């Protein structure tokens, strides 16, 4: 099963911590967003594998925009 992780708020992509093919551990940060000078980690609640990264560092994202796609193990 594949799950799309989306932005919960308007923000800037500050740092991407994963790449396609990387394993993901539950609750491990996938990327960090920045909004109003606050760093917001983006996590996934289940373990799996990154199958797509839909944004780039420095990019602005809006609510509901796809960030990362993860396949469940």
Secondary structure as the mmCIF struct_conf table of DSSP 4:
data_model
#
loop_
_struct_conf.conf_type_id
_struct_conf.id
_struct_conf.beg_label_comp_id
_struct_conf.beg_label_asym_id
_struct_conf.beg_label_seq_id
_struct_conf.end_label_comp_id
_struct_conf.end_label_asym_id
_struct_conf.end_label_seq_id
STRN STRN1 UNK A 2 UNK A 6
BEND BEND1 UNK A 8 UNK A 10
STRN STRN2 UNK A 11 UNK A 16
TURN_TY1_P TURN_TY1_P1 UNK A 20 UNK A 21
STRN STRN3 UNK A 23 UNK A 24
TURN_TY1_P TURN_TY1_P2 UNK A 26 UNK A 27
STRN STRN4 UNK A 29 UNK A 35
TURN_TY1_P TURN_TY1_P3 UNK A 36 UNK A 37
STRN STRN5 UNK A 38 UNK A 43
BEND BEND2 UNK A 45 UNK A 46
STRN STRN6 UNK A 48 UNK A 53
TURN_TY1_P TURN_TY1_P4 UNK A 57 UNK A 58
STRN STRN7 UNK A 60 UNK A 61
TURN_TY1_P TURN_TY1_P5 UNK A 63 UNK A 64
STRN STRN8 UNK A 66 UNK A 72
#
